[in-house]
Amino acid sequence: MRDAYIVQSVRTPGCKQNKGLYNQTRPEELISFIMKSAVERTKNLKPEDLDDVMLGCAFPEGEQGLNLGRIAPKMAGFPDKVSGATVNRFCASGLEAIALASIRVQMGWSEVTMGAGVESMTFVPMGGHTPRPHPVFSRTNPDMYISMGITAENVANRYNVSRADQDKFAADSQAKATRARDNKLFTEIVPTPANKYVKQADGTYKKEQFIVEHDDGIRATTLEGLAKLRPAFAAGGSVTAGNSSQTTDGARPPSSPPRKNARNWGWSPWPDWYPMPPSAANPMKWA
């Protein structure tokens, strides 16, 4: 089996759901732009060198449905020969896409692949537009349908992670992100076009474009402010809107070739990609 390497990884800024700077920018536009940018920023790589694209998406429906893994490369200007598929493993969808793209290289099925991820939680909210759990199975196995918020509460209870510890971690995380942004350490971010629709005097709307350069969810955060927030998912719980992960719009596309191509084409590869065997457990015990 051949070695596979990641030779490029860029991303759009991550923006808040609904109230963020991408709330009028479709997911196809985000992922196609950043796919094109990834190729343009990789020395000696041309779109026609790509063999296949694996695109992770947690809720591949609506604006991000209809095999966006194939649509996005075409919107990026890649040739017809570049195939694509959409991959779903919920929150690990992007990581699964990278794993599958790398496996194609390791097995000799492809020479250069792209494993990417995209999510617009503005256009397709968590749970999707029409969640419909099985009427019988969901009664006997409701744990299979729990939200990530309840999962976080389960983890906190199981491992005795206190509200104070969670709030401190959140405040420290925001402080680190602020320092990284202010010191221009997020070198993987590509300034990305976004759209807004501005109402005109005659009642019509005009589409305008602007550039987003930074993650827009970074904010000044204090322990005192976090302590005032109510639990967001469970009565008497410890997970709040301030110490849980942001619901975000954004996209990212790493690229993988084998060792030989990485060296011959003058790329500086990251460490080898190692096999990633998945595992599972009882959702209520280990979620």
Buried (B, 14 or more C-beta within 10 A) or exposed (E): EEBBBBBBBBBBBBBBBEEBBBBBBBBBBBBBBBBBBBBEEBEEBEBEBBBBBBBBBBBBBBBBBEEBBBBBBBBBEBEEEBBBBBBBBEBBBBBBBBBBBBBBBBEEEBBBBBBBBBBBBBBBBBEBEEEEEEEEEEEEEEBEBBEBBBBBBBEBEEEEBEBEEBBBEBBEBBBEBBEBBEEEEBEEBBEBEBBBEEEEEEEEEEEEEEEBEBBBBBEEBEEEEBEEBEBBBBEEBBBBBBBBEBBBBBBBBBBBBBBEBBEEBEBEBBEEBEEEEEEEEEBBEEB
